[in-house]
Each structure stands twice: as structure tokens, then as C-alpha cells.
């Protein structure tokens, strides 16, 4: 907030001084200063929205899990992770026009038994065991948690439509972690 006040002072005061002297370009300078302030405020708002909420030195994380009982758990894990990696590449190169809002795919790591999707909205961790697939989603806001859940569930249900795969999420949990 201090940065905003300093920028306003540096940009706006000369403009207002020019207006008070009757300079014709003073109005244009004032508009430029106002536009710069609006852009700076918008940037600060975006930065705050992308960071986890903090409560007295703690980070708030929302988490939810789902379990799919299936003999094809490893296949679904690999398929979801390769799909996420491809979607991330397409988003980077602008190939998905008109797509619904999706988080940025920041990283994908996987084996036949474990996968991690690092997304701009949070993280999805997948683990295979002999009886099925466990999916855990962590996000900083409820909207991001629901968004990731919806995307993961839709993709898995599409991949597993022949097996009638259904993804049922457990109610979200809120966790407060002290920052190190």
C-alpha cells in the first residue's frame, strides 16, 4: 500500500501542478498518472488474489480427497498426468481458444503409482494402490478447490467412461499451517 501512495505522489503531483499553472497538457498528464495508478492497483490486487490467505503468520489451505475403486488406477493416473502436461503446453502456445477458465499447469511429475500436478490454483496429488486411485486436491481458496475438483473429475470420468468411473469428493477441510 505504501508503494501505491508513493507512486500516486510521484505521478500525480507534477500533473496537478501543471493543471494549476494552466498548462494544456496538464490534463493529459493527469490522465496518464491516473492510468498508471489504476494499473498498479490492479497488479497489487492480482498478486494478493494469487497468494494463499494468511491469518497471523499462518497459511490457509483447503483440501479434499476422492477415492476411485478400480483395477485401472495406474492407467487413469498416467492418462490424467499426460493430458495435464499437454494442456499446459497448449495453454503456453495459445492453442486453446474459447476454453473455459483453467488453471495454469506449472508442472507435472508422475510414475505408474504416483503423480503430482502443480497448478496456479493449487496442487493435485494422485496415488495408486492395489485397490484403486486416491486423489487429493489442495488450494488456497474454495473457488480454486472446486475448480480443480471439477476439472479432475470431468477428465477422469471422460477417461473412464467405459468403466463408469465416478469421482465423489469428500467435504473440504481447512488447514492452518504456521509459516516457517
C-alpha positions in Angstrom: 0.0 0.0 0.0 2.9 2.3 0.7 4.1 1.8 -2.9 0.8 2.9 -4.2 0.9 6.1 -2.2 4.4 6.9 -3.3 3.6 6.2 -7.0 0.5 8.4 -6.7 2.5 11.2 -5.2 5.3 10.9 -7.8 3.0 10.7 -10.8 0.1 12.8 -9.8 1.6 15.9 -8.0 3.5 17.1 -11.1 0.3 16.7 -13.2 -1.8 18.6 -10.7 0.9 21.3 -10.6 0.8 21.6 -14.4 -3.0 21.9 -14.3 -2.9 24.6 -11.7 -0.5 26.6 -13.9 -3.0 26.3 -16.7 -0.9 24.1 -18.9 -3.0 22.4 -21.6 -1.0 19.2 -21.4 -1.6 19.0 -17.6 -4.9 17.2 -18.1 -3.2 14.6 -20.3 -0.5 14.1 -17.7 -3.2 13.7 -15.0 -4.9 11.0 -17.1 -1.6 9.2 -17.6 -0.9 9.3 -13.9 -4.4 8.0 -13.1 -4.0 5.2 -15.6 -0.6 4.3 -14.0 -2.2 4.2 -10.6 -5.1 2.0 -11.8 -2.7 -0.4 -13.4 -0.6 -0.6 -10.2 -3.6 -1.2 -8.0 -4.9 -3.9 -10.4 -1.4 -5.6 -10.2 -1.5 -5.5 -6.4 -5.0 -7.0 -6.3 -4.0 -9.8 -8.7 -0.9 -10.5 -6.6 -2.9 -10.7 -3.4 -5.5 -12.9 -5.1 -2.9 -15.4 -6.2 -1.3 -15.8 -2.8 -2.7 -18.0 0.0 -4.7 -16.2 2.7 -2.7 -15.5 5.8 -4.0 -15.4 9.4 -1.5 -14.3 12.0 1.5 -16.0 10.4 -0.4 -19.0 9.1 -1.3 -20.1 5.6 -4.9 -21.3 5.0 -5.2 -24.3 2.7 -8.4 -26.1 1.6 -8.1 -29.8 0.9 -10.3 -32.5 -0.4 -9.9 -36.2 -1.3 -11.6 -38.6 -3.6 -11.2 -42.4 -4.0 -11.9 -44.4 -7.1 -12.0 -48.2 -6.7 -10.7 -49.6 -10.0 -8.3 -52.1 -11.4 -7.2 -49.5 -13.9 -5.9 -46.9 -11.4 -2.4 -46.7 -12.9 -3.8 -46.2 -16.4 -6.0 -43.3 -15.3 -3.2 -41.7 -13.3 -0.9 -41.8 -16.3 -3.6 -40.6 -18.7 -4.6 -37.7 -16.5 -1.0 -36.6 -16.0 -0.1 -36.8 -19.7 -3.3 -34.9 -20.5 -2.4 -32.2 -18.0 1.1 -31.8 -19.4 -0.4 -31.5 -23.0 -3.0 -28.9 -21.8 -0.2 -27.0 -20.2 1.8 -27.0 -23.4 -1.3 -25.9 -25.4 -2.0 -23.0 -23.0 1.6 -21.8 -23.2 1.3 -21.7 -27.0 -2.2 -20.3 -27.1 -3.8 -23.3 -28.8 -6.9 -23.4 -26.6 -9.2 -20.7 -27.9 -12.6 -20.2 -26.2 -11.8 -22.8 -23.5 -13.3 -22.4 -20.0 -11.2 -20.9 -17.3 -8.5 -23.4 -16.3 -5.5 -23.0 -14.0 -2.1 -22.7 -15.5 -0.2 -26.1 -15.4 3.1 -25.2 -13.8 4.5 -28.7 -13.5 3.6 -32.4 -13.9 5.5 -35.3 -12.4 4.3 -38.9 -12.5 5.2 -42.6 -12.4 2.8 -45.6 -12.6 1.9 -45.2 -9.0 2.2 -41.5 -8.0 1.5 -38.3 -9.8 1.6 -34.6 -8.9 0.0 -31.7 -10.8 1.3 -28.3 -9.8 -1.3 -25.7 -10.9 -1.6 -22.0 -10.5 -4.8 -22.7 -8.4 -3.2 -25.4 -6.2 -2.0 -28.9 -6.3 -3.4 -32.4 -7.1 -1.6 -35.5 -5.8 -2.6 -38.9 -7.1 -1.6 -42.3 -5.6 -2.3 -45.8 -6.9 -2.7 -48.8 -4.6 -3.8 -52.3 -5.5 -7.5 -51.4 -5.0 -7.7 -48.1 -6.7 -6.8 -44.4 -7.0 -6.7 -41.8 -4.3 -6.8 -38.1 -5.4 -6.0 -35.2 -3.1 -6.5 -31.6 -4.1 -5.1 -28.6 -2.1 -5.9 -25.0 -3.0 -5.8 -21.6 -1.3 -9.5 -20.7 -2.0 -12.7 -22.6 -2.1 -13.3 -21.4 -5.6 -9.9 -22.8 -6.7 -10.5 -26.0 -4.9 -13.9 -26.5 -6.6 -12.4 -25.6 -9.9 -9.6 -28.1 -9.7 -12.1 -30.8 -8.4 -14.4 -30.1 -11.3 -11.6 -30.4 -13.9 -10.0 -33.5 -12.4 -13.4 -35.3 -12.0 -14.5 -34.4 -15.6 -11.3 -35.6 -17.1 -11.3 -38.9 -15.1 -14.9 -39.6 -15.8 -14.3 -39.0 -19.5 -11.2 -41.3 -19.5 -13.1 -44.0 -17.5 -16.5 -43.8 -19.1 -16.4 -47.5 -20.2 -15.7 -48.4 -16.5 -18.4 -46.0 -15.3 -15.8 -44.1 -13.2 -17.4 -41.8 -10.7 -15.4 -39.3 -8.6 -17.0 -38.3 -5.3 -15.1 -35.7 -3.3 -15.1 -35.7 0.5 -16.1 -32.4 2.1 -13.3 -29.8 2.0 -11.1 -29.4 5.1 -9.5 -26.1 6.0 -6.0 -26.4 7.4 -4.0 -23.6 9.0 -0.2 -24.2 8.7 2.3 -22.0 10.5 4.8 -20.5 8.2 8.4 -21.4 8.6 
